[in-house]
Amino acid sequence: MKKIQRRAALSSIGAMSLGITALAKGEIVSEPYKIKKQTLKTDILVIGGGTAGVIAAIQAGRAGRKTILVENGSQLGGTTTTGGVAFPGIFFAWGNQIISGIGWELVQAAVALNDDTLPNFSIPHGKNHPRHQVRLNGQLYAMLIEEKCIEAGVQIRFYETPTQIMFKKNNWIVQTMGKGMITEIICNQLIDCTGNAYATSIAGFTVLREAETQPGSLMFEIGGYDFNSLDLKMIQARYQETIQKGELVKTDFRNNIVGVLKSKGDNISHVMGADSTTSESHTLANIKGRTSLLQTLRFLRTLPGLEKTKLVDMQNETAVRETYRIDGHYKITHADYVTGKKFDDAVSYSYYPIDVHDENGVVPDHLKEGIVPTVPLRALIPKNSRNFLVAGRCISSDRLANSALRVQASCMGMGQAAGATAVLANLQNKTPLDVSIKDIKEMIEAHGGIVPV
Ligand SMILES: Cc1cc2nc3c(=O)[nH]c(=O)nc-3n(C[C@H](O)[C@H](O)[C@H](O)COP(=O)(O)OP(=O)(O)OC[C@H]3O[C@@H](n4cnc5c(N)ncnc54)[C@H](O)[C@@H]3O)c2cc1C
């Protein structure tokens, strides 16, 4: 009953936004379309509805704050869903759960609704850390998190992106551009969860990036062949010849066509220089990923045993590992991460090997037994900012620390911490840096999260 009411409400919004005054049968006359301009007021604005942003928004909404979530894509979940990296990790370290809360609740819900299975976290992953990542159905997860946002009272705004962000009288004024709409959003606290520190940069704060960034990946699955009956030596030799002729690019699949076939394509493509920060750079990353996959599919189908190779699935975006990071009040260093430094203002845990991909692939550097790194609040706050937080892969960290901090469970933990901090800052009329860590931890725990002790 409730769902039907929601549907009816949604369809009337659609009609109003198109300027259709009365619904009638047959041809409908409508005025020429004009760009709609509007102003919205909210307590908390989250920009970027990906891995971290959804959790930040749900936390803010569940804590009773008026919350808007702006996302430039068509669904929530970001890299976890649209990027196809539907294997969030890692929630457990050394036999104990270290990240729980809203992210873990949603991951478990997606697993249960698809009859998937959780890894057995009590068996140590050893050098095979992906064993502790949770394989889930990305599209199902996208639907679930959308439902949870709506239930938490979060107003979702798809297809919109900020064009201007200004601070005035203790509020942020954010102008967004979307399809047929220009919206001014006045908010008290802003959380940048774009993964690229995009809102941070537009707001005028410094962002940092490496001269060379990790490659992105286009996620896909191939099938139609029997791996065990293939002549792998011949295939690798033909692959090298084709690269020599300039018809395939060595770095696109880590120079390892056998790996592509064995994994059926799982998380193996490399799109060098992939950058999702602007529509132009993301377009290029998408086209590069698709061009390379198409050429490789055609090549595979010329080889004995692979004539029937087919594309089973492919994401519609190249997923991006690394672009910009904020210049925060504290920069988490590699030494902090690998020694598991316990910060006084730690608000969440993180756990992953140091994991830098380059053109040849990746050799993870595992943490020493017992080490569980922490994330200080100061790393979520750009220098010189007020009423501004960041969560997700673009937090303040050096490159090596970032290569581990960027993973999904860690982003979810940070998202919840940023959401809780924004709520308290709004309620207490403070800037995030001045909110008491004790209060933040209490709110996170009250919403099921785990906080560093
Ligand atoms: C190929 C690949 C493999 C990976 N493997 C793993 C793994 O095995 N396990 C693991 O846990 N992690 C893995 N990661 C890392 C992890 O998935 C990401 O680092 C993490 O999901 C990033 O979360 P985020 O919230 O910072 O960004 P995202 O999830 O990317 O979310 C950012 C959101 O912001 C939106 N956005 C961006 N710019 C704007 C804008 N200007 N306006 C409005 N909206 C905007 C985007 O559309 C997106 O929805 C992998 C990453 C990649 C790319």
The ligand as an SDF file (V2000), in Angstrom:
LIG
                    3D

 53 58  0  0  0  0  0  0  0  0999 V2000
   38.8670   -1.4010  -10.8840 C   0  0  0  0  0  0  0  0  0  0  0  0
   38.7940   -1.2270   -9.4100 C   0  0  0  0  0  0  0  0  0  0  0  0
   38.9300   -2.3220   -8.5810 C   0  0  0  0  0  0  0  0  0  0  0  0
   38.8040   -2.1710   -7.2060 C   0  0  0  0  0  0  0  0  0  0  0  0
   38.8840   -3.2810   -6.4060 N   0  0  0  0  0  0  0  0  0  0  0  0
   38.4390   -3.1770   -5.1300 C   0  0  0  0  0  0  0  0  0  0  0  0
   38.2550   -4.3340   -4.3430 C   0  0  0  0  0  0  0  0  0  0  0  0
   38.5730   -5.4310   -4.7700 O   0  0  0  0  0  0  0  0  0  0  0  0
   37.7220   -4.1830   -3.0960 N   0  0  0  0  0  0  0  0  0  0  0  0
   37.4010   -2.9550   -2.6010 C   0  0  0  0  0  0  0  0  0  0  0  0
   36.8580   -2.8810   -1.5060 O   0  0  0  0  0  0  0  0  0  0  0  0
   37.6430   -1.8390   -3.2900 N   0  0  0  0  0  0  0  0  0  0  0  0
   38.1320   -1.9280   -4.5560 C   0  0  0  0  0  0  0  0  0  0  0  0
   38.3450   -0.8130   -5.3030 N   0  0  0  0  0  0  0  0  0  0  0  0
   38.3110    0.5100   -4.6570 C   0  0  0  0  0  0  0  0  0  0  0  0
   36.9340    1.0220   -4.3670 C   0  0  0  0  0  0  0  0  0  0  0  0
   35.9450    0.3840   -5.1480 O   0  0  0  0  0  0  0  0  0  0  0  0
   36.8190    2.5400   -4.5920 C   0  0  0  0  0  0  0  0  0  0  0  0
   37.9830    3.2110   -4.2050 O   0  0  0  0  0  0  0  0  0  0  0  0
   35.6500    3.0750   -3.7690 C   0  0  0  0  0  0  0  0  0  0  0  0
   34.4730    2.4130   -4.1760 O   0  0  0  0  0  0  0  0  0  0  0  0
   35.5340    4.5680   -3.9410 C   0  0  0  0  0  0  0  0  0  0  0  0
   34.4020    5.0200   -3.2220 O   0  0  0  0  0  0  0  0  0  0  0  0
   34.0290    6.5730   -3.2350 P   0  0  0  0  0  0  0  0  0  0  0  0
   32.7610    6.6900   -2.5080 O   0  0  0  0  0  0  0  0  0  0  0  0
   35.1990    7.3680   -2.8420 O   0  0  0  0  0  0  0  0  0  0  0  0
   33.8010    6.8830   -4.7800 O   0  0  0  0  0  0  0  0  0  0  0  0
   32.7110    6.2680   -5.7990 P   0  0  0  0  0  0  0  0  0  0  0  0
   32.1440    4.9750   -5.3100 O   0  0  0  0  0  0  0  0  0  0  0  0
   33.3790    6.2700   -7.1110 O   0  0  0  0  0  0  0  0  0  0  0  0
   31.5670    7.3490   -5.7300 O   0  0  0  0  0  0  0  0  0  0  0  0
   31.6900    8.6320   -6.2350 C   0  0  0  0  0  0  0  0  0  0  0  0
   30.2960    9.0650   -6.6840 C   0  0  0  0  0  0  0  0  0  0  0  0
   30.2940   10.4460   -6.9400 O   0  0  0  0  0  0  0  0  0  0  0  0
   29.6540   10.7020   -8.1740 C   0  0  0  0  0  0  0  0  0  0  0  0
   30.2600   11.9210   -8.7050 N   0  0  0  0  0  0  0  0  0  0  0  0
   31.5430   12.0920   -9.0980 C   0  0  0  0  0  0  0  0  0  0  0  0
   31.7310   13.3500   -9.5130 N   0  0  0  0  0  0  0  0  0  0  0  0
   30.5430   13.9820   -9.3410 C   0  0  0  0  0  0  0  0  0  0  0  0
   30.1070   15.3000   -9.5940 C   0  0  0  0  0  0  0  0  0  0  0  0
   30.9540   16.2110  -10.0960 N   0  0  0  0  0  0  0  0  0  0  0  0
   28.8210   15.6190   -9.3220 N   0  0  0  0  0  0  0  0  0  0  0  0
   27.9560   14.6930   -8.8210 C   0  0  0  0  0  0  0  0  0  0  0  0
   28.3280   13.4300   -8.5730 N   0  0  0  0  0  0  0  0  0  0  0  0
   29.6130   13.0740   -8.8230 C   0  0  0  0  0  0  0  0  0  0  0  0
   29.9660    9.4720   -9.0140 C   0  0  0  0  0  0  0  0  0  0  0  0
   29.0570    9.3110  -10.0790 O   0  0  0  0  0  0  0  0  0  0  0  0
   29.8690    8.3710   -7.9640 C   0  0  0  0  0  0  0  0  0  0  0  0
   28.5580    7.8780   -7.8310 O   0  0  0  0  0  0  0  0  0  0  0  0
   38.5300   -0.9010   -6.6620 C   0  0  0  0  0  0  0  0  0  0  0  0
   38.4240    0.2120   -7.5050 C   0  0  0  0  0  0  0  0  0  0  0  0
   38.5520    0.0590   -8.8590 C   0  0  0  0  0  0  0  0  0  0  0  0
   38.3840    1.2420   -9.7430 C   0  0  0  0  0  0  0  0  0  0  0  0
  1  2  1  0
  2  3  1  0
  2 52  2  0
  3  4  2  0
  4  5  1  0
  4 50  1  0
  5  6  2  0
  6  7  1  0
  6 13  1  0
  7  8  2  0
  7  9  1  0
  9 10  1  0
 10 11  2  0
 10 12  1  0
 12 13  2  0
 13 14  1  0
 14 15  1  0
 14 50  1  0
 15 16  1  0
 16 17  1  0
 16 18  1  0
 18 19  1  0
 18 20  1  0
 20 21  1  0
 20 22  1  0
 22 23  1  0
 23 24  1  0
 24 25  2  0
 24 26  1  0
 24 27  1  0
 27 28  1  0
 28 29  2  0
 28 30  1  0
 28 31  1  0
 31 32  1  0
 32 33  1  0
 33 34  1  0
 33 48  1  0
 34 35  1  0
 35 36  1  0
 35 46  1  0
 36 37  1  0
 36 45  1  0
 37 38  2  0
 38 39  1  0
 39 40  1  0
 39 45  2  0
 40 41  1  0
 40 42  2  0
 42 43  1  0
 43 44  2  0
 44 45  1  0
 46 47  1  0
 46 48  1  0
 48 49  1  0
 50 51  2  0
 51 52  1  0
 52 53  1  0
M  END
$$$$
